[in-house]
Amino acid sequence: MIISTTAIRPLKFQLKLQDSTSHPGTDIMSFRFTRSDDQQRNQYLNYKAGQYAVVDLGTKEDPEGPMRSFTVASSPTEEECILISTRIRDTPFKKKLANLDLGTLVKITAPLGNFVLPEDDNSKPVIFLSGGIGVTPFRSMIKYATDKQLPTRIIMFNSNRNENNILYKKEFDECINGNRNLKIIYTIAGEEQDRTSSHSSSGTVHDEWKGERSFIDKAMLIKYLTEDELNNSIFYVCGPPGMLKGMQKLLQDDLHIPEGRIKIEEFTGY
Ligand SMILES: Cc1cc2nc3c(=O)[nH]c(=O)nc-3n(C[C@H](O)[C@H](O)[C@H](O)COP(=O)(O)OP(=O)(O)OC[C@H]3O[C@@H](n4cnc5c(N)ncnc54)[C@H](O)[C@@H]3O)c2cc1C
């Protein structure tokens, strides 16, 4: 059985919006909130790397309701604030989120979920398969493992529609410099994959892309993973439903990875 990561936790914190930023050439925005409750200073947001929380904006006119789940993309080792990142689309919830004034208090549950690093065994490698905005829990876990100098071997395959959409690249580069157990393989597979010199959607001209250029598939995993890594790793998959379906097929049908070595976090609503 594939491990489920959902549960209900009603406790609400009130966190203050400190900063919001747009990522050029994409519809992605990142938001930083204070980590302690604005009203009760002793209420400090404790969480495990990879967990998510439910944000309640009180949006009355949204057909999907006033709440959305977001992974806490920051690491518990980042003491000052918590980070969430999301695609801003034409829904009342997202429009309200995008236009919040700095200093606004936002209701958020205590983080929950089991999409976290193995807690009692650092010896098994972990393989992250990330699709687009599904990179958020992997930022948290990679930053945590790097700050804590965990011995866990981490290999991430990070797939995006184009180069602009590669989120947290700078942070990941810093982690690679400080963590010899970390390897990241970037691939772009989407609207721009067939162009030889890539003009980004923001109009910027990039040097020719040096990473991979296809969806994550069997050939790519075999190219970068040793037999031991394929046979002993725990595979973490996160992204929109379509990507998860493809990755489940790849891992279970093509590579015969048992369900007990696969953890999945589905980003509903995409
Ligand atoms: C455990 C968990 C963690 C999550 N973490 C994150 C995270 O870190 N970051 C993140 O962004 N999301 C995350 N999500 C998903 C998030 O909760 C929302 O569902 C998602 O961001 C979509 O919200 P929305 O308001 O844009 O669309 P919704 O209102 O939720 O969308 C409803 C439907 O409208 C349609 N729709 C709306 N706008 C568009 C559009 N522009 N193009 C195409 N179809 C559209 C879609 O068919 C969609 O199914 C997470 C979900 C879960 C369960």
PDBQT file of the ligand as one rigid body, heavy atoms in Angstrom, charges set to zero:
ROOT
HETATM    1  C1  LIG A 301      -0.387  18.028   0.866  1.00  0.00    +0.000 C 
HETATM    2  C2  LIG A 301      -0.507  19.127  -0.167  1.00  0.00    +0.000 A 
HETATM    3  C3  LIG A 301       0.539  20.043  -0.312  1.00  0.00    +0.000 A 
HETATM    4  C4  LIG A 301       0.440  21.044  -1.275  1.00  0.00    +0.000 A 
HETATM    5  N1  LIG A 301       1.483  21.933  -1.420  1.00  0.00    +0.000 NA
HETATM    6  C5  LIG A 301       1.414  22.879  -2.374  1.00  0.00    +0.000 A 
HETATM    7  C6  LIG A 301       2.491  23.804  -2.569  1.00  0.00    +0.000 A 
HETATM    8  O1  LIG A 301       3.512  23.796  -1.858  1.00  0.00    +0.000 OA
HETATM    9  N2  LIG A 301       2.364  24.714  -3.557  1.00  0.00    +0.000 N 
HETATM   10  C7  LIG A 301       1.257  24.766  -4.368  1.00  0.00    +0.000 A 
HETATM   11  O2  LIG A 301       1.198  25.598  -5.258  1.00  0.00    +0.000 OA
HETATM   12  N3  LIG A 301       0.235  23.929  -4.209  1.00  0.00    +0.000 NA
HETATM   13  C8  LIG A 301       0.275  22.989  -3.238  1.00  0.00    +0.000 A 
HETATM   14  N4  LIG A 301      -0.780  22.123  -3.070  1.00  0.00    +0.000 N 
HETATM   15  C9  LIG A 301      -1.977  22.318  -3.919  1.00  0.00    +0.000 C 
HETATM   16  C10 LIG A 301      -2.808  23.482  -3.364  1.00  0.00    +0.000 C 
HETATM   17  O3  LIG A 301      -3.456  23.101  -2.155  1.00  0.00    +0.000 OA
HETATM   18  C11 LIG A 301      -3.879  23.934  -4.368  1.00  0.00    +0.000 C 
HETATM   19  O4  LIG A 301      -4.781  22.900  -4.612  1.00  0.00    +0.000 OA
HETATM   20  C12 LIG A 301      -3.274  24.380  -5.675  1.00  0.00    +0.000 C 
HETATM   21  O5  LIG A 301      -2.299  25.381  -5.432  1.00  0.00    +0.000 OA
HETATM   22  C13 LIG A 301      -4.346  24.900  -6.639  1.00  0.00    +0.000 C 
HETATM   23  O6  LIG A 301      -5.063  25.932  -6.052  1.00  0.00    +0.000 OA
HETATM   24  P1  LIG A 301      -5.825  27.006  -6.977  1.00  0.00    +0.000 P 
HETATM   25  O7  LIG A 301      -6.559  27.945  -6.067  1.00  0.00    +0.000 OA
HETATM   26  O8  LIG A 301      -4.853  27.573  -7.957  1.00  0.00    +0.000 OA
HETATM   27  O9  LIG A 301      -6.843  26.130  -7.816  1.00  0.00    +0.000 OA
HETATM   28  P2  LIG A 301      -8.168  25.438  -7.305  1.00  0.00    +0.000 P 
HETATM   29  O10 LIG A 301      -9.256  26.436  -7.076  1.00  0.00    +0.000 OA
HETATM   30  O11 LIG A 301      -7.834  24.544  -6.177  1.00  0.00    +0.000 OA
HETATM   31  O12 LIG A 301      -8.445  24.641  -8.615  1.00  0.00    +0.000 OA
HETATM   32  C14 LIG A 301      -9.640  24.011  -8.836  1.00  0.00    +0.000 C 
HETATM   33  C15 LIG A 301      -9.666  23.537 -10.261  1.00  0.00    +0.000 C 
HETATM   34  O13 LIG A 301      -9.743  24.667 -11.124  1.00  0.00    +0.000 OA
HETATM   35  C16 LIG A 301      -8.992  24.449 -12.304  1.00  0.00    +0.000 C 
HETATM   36  N5  LIG A 301      -8.133  25.622 -12.557  1.00  0.00    +0.000 N 
HETATM   37  C17 LIG A 301      -8.098  26.735 -11.833  1.00  0.00    +0.000 A 
HETATM   38  N6  LIG A 301      -7.235  27.627 -12.373  1.00  0.00    +0.000 NA
HETATM   39  C18 LIG A 301      -6.718  27.056 -13.458  1.00  0.00    +0.000 A 
HETATM   40  C19 LIG A 301      -5.768  27.472 -14.448  1.00  0.00    +0.000 A 
HETATM   41  N7  LIG A 301      -5.206  28.683 -14.449  1.00  0.00    +0.000 N 
HETATM   42  N8  LIG A 301      -5.433  26.595 -15.408  1.00  0.00    +0.000 NA
HETATM   43  C20 LIG A 301      -6.001  25.370 -15.438  1.00  0.00    +0.000 A 
HETATM   44  N9  LIG A 301      -6.921  24.942 -14.570  1.00  0.00    +0.000 NA
HETATM   45  C21 LIG A 301      -7.267  25.768 -13.582  1.00  0.00    +0.000 A 
HETATM   46  C22 LIG A 301      -8.246  23.170 -12.102  1.00  0.00    +0.000 C 
HETATM   47  O14 LIG A 301      -8.881  22.191 -12.918  1.00  0.00    +0.000 OA
HETATM   48  C23 LIG A 301      -8.431  22.790 -10.667  1.00  0.00    +0.000 C 
HETATM   49  O15 LIG A 301      -8.607  21.400 -10.540  1.00  0.00    +0.000 OA
HETATM   50  C24 LIG A 301      -0.720  21.140  -2.108  1.00  0.00    +0.000 A 
HETATM   51  C25 LIG A 301      -1.765  20.236  -1.929  1.00  0.00    +0.000 A 
HETATM   52  C26 LIG A 301      -1.670  19.238  -0.978  1.00  0.00    +0.000 A 
HETATM   53  C27 LIG A 301      -2.811  18.287  -0.815  1.00  0.00    +0.000 C 
ENDROOT
TORSDOF 0
